[in-house]
Amino acid sequence: MKNHAYIALGSNIGDREQYLIDAIKKIHNYPNIKVVNISSIYETDPVGYTDQDVFLNMVISINTDLTAFQLLSVLQETEKQLNRKRDIRWGPRTLDLDILLFNYENIEAEQLIVPHPRMHERAFVLIPLFELNQDVRIPSIDEPISTIIDQLHDKEGVRIWKQKNGVDVFALLES
């Protein structure tokens, strides 16, 4: 598979862990997508709209033959299948799936911006991404992710919730 991407997952309504698990399985079972690695699951304080429950967040690494726009369509359909509602900006949701990086490309279109435009401001994205790949770089930002994380004020709001154990990609989901 010729393309590599990192996807952020988040949930703060209902069985948050089950929504994450279901999303990963749907993504992995989609033709032309293979989940390569998953981060631990982190419990995180809400950002933006703060009058809501805490989130579970994680990042997955995938390989795919899909384009970034085709992948976005798959992720939006997955959100819809798992009861995502878009009522309040940054508000509560069963599931949120965001493409963070796609082949380290810069994509700017009405429906998709990659790298994700606010990822460098969000510890709940960068900490699990760093767990997956300590050498990953955000295009157009010269600093390593570790330096960006060190400068973030909200990193205390990101706590390990379920540690990934072992080398199997799905070990976290099966325990």
VOMAR-14072 format. One record per residue (C-alpha): x, y, z; residue in one letter. Coordinates in steps of 0.1 Angstrom, whole numbers, padded with zeros to 4 digits, always signed. Example, Ala and Ser with C-alpha at 12.3 -4.5 7.8 and 13.67 -1.06 7.14 Angstrom:
<filos>
+0123-0045+0078a+0137-0011+0071s
</filos>
This chain:
<filos>
+0000+0000+0000m+0015+0032-0012k+0002+0058+0013n+0008+0062+0050h-0014+0082+0073a-0020+0090+0110y-0055+0093+0122i-0067+0107+0156a-0097+0091+0173l-0117+0106+0201g-0150+0099+0220s-0167+0113+0251n-0203+0099+0249i-0215+0065+0259g-0191+0036+0259d-0162+0056+0247r-0137+0027+0245e-0162+0006+0225q-0166+0035+0200y-0128+0036+0195l-0126-0002+0191i-0155-0003+0166d-0140+0025+0146a-0106+0009+0144i-0121-0024+0133k-0143-0007+0106k-0112+0012+0093i-0091-0020+0093h-0117-0040+0076n-0122-0015+0048y-0107-0026+0015p-0074-0010+0008n-0067+0001+0044i-0045-0017+0069k-0041-0005+0105v-0004-0008+0111v-0001+0005+0147n-0022+0020+0175i-0013+0041+0205s-0024+0036+0241s-0057+0052+0250i-0055+0085+0268y-0082+0102+0289e-0082+0139+0281t-0098+0170+0293d-0120+0187+0267p-0105+0216+0247v-0125+0244+0231g-0160+0237+0244y-0151+0226+0280t-0186+0220+0294d-0186+0183+0286q-0173+0150+0297d-0137+0139+0294v-0126+0122+0262f-0108+0090+0254l-0082+0098+0226n-0057+0078+0206m-0039+0078+0173v-0036+0050+0147i-0011+0046+0119s-0025+0031+0087i-0013+0022+0052n-0037+0026+0023t-0041+0027-0014d-0068+0054-0010l-0062+0090-0017t-0065+0114+0012a-0100+0125+0000f-0111+0089-0003q-0098+0082+0032l-0117+0113+0045l-0149+0099+0030s-0143+0065+0047v-0137+0082+0081l-0168+0104+0078q-0189+0073+0069e-0175+0055+0099t-0184+0084+0121e-0219+0083+0107k-0223+0046+0112q-0212+0050+0148l-0239+0077+0155n-0217+0108+0152r-0238+0140+0155k-0224+0175+0147r-0244+0197+0170d-0219+0219+0188i-0184+0228+0174r-0159+0209+0195w-0188+0195+0215g-0196+0160+0228p-0194+0132+0203r-0196+0095+0201t-0167+0095+0177l-0143+0120+0160d-0119+0108+0134l-0093+0132+0119d-0066+0127+0094i-0035+0142+0111l-0008+0134+0085l-0010+0118+0050f+0024+0110+0035n+0038+0142+0051y+0019+0161+0024e+0004+0195+0026n-0032+0194+0014i-0054+0225+0015e-0089+0220+0001a-0123+0231+0013e-0132+0197+0028q-0097+0187+0040l-0066+0203+0054i-0035+0181+0061v-0016+0183+0083p-0045+0188+0106h-0045+0226+0112p-0046+0225+0150r-0027+0193+0157m+0004+0212+0169h-0017+0229+0196e-0032+0198+0210r-0015+0175+0235a-0043+0149+0232f-0031+0144+0196v+0006+0149+0198l+0012+0127+0229i-0003+0095+0213p+0013+0104+0179l+0047+0107+0196f+0041+0073+0213e+0037+0058+0178l+0066+0075+0161n+0091+0097+0180q+0107+0108+0147d+0075+0120+0131v+0076+0155+0118r+0048+0180+0110i+0053+0195+0075p+0061+0232+0077s+0071+0230+0114i+0108+0227+0120d+0107+0216+0156e+0105+0179+0166p+0072+0168+0182i+0089+0163+0216s+0098+0200+0216t+0063+0210+0206i+0048+0188+0234i+0071+0203+0260d+0058+0238+0251q+0021+0229+0253l+0001+0241+0284h-0026+0214+0282d-0004+0183+0284k-0013+0178+0321e-0049+0172+0308g-0037+0141+0290v-0035+0110+0312r-0028+0074+0302i-0061+0054+0305w-0053+0021+0289k-0016+0013+0282q-0008-0005+0250k+0011-0037+0258n+0030-0060+0235g+0038-0057+0199v+0005-0069+0184d-0014-0040+0169v-0047-0051+0183f-0034-0063+0218a-0048-0031+0234l-0082-0038+0220l-0083-0075+0231e-0074-0071+0267s
</filos>
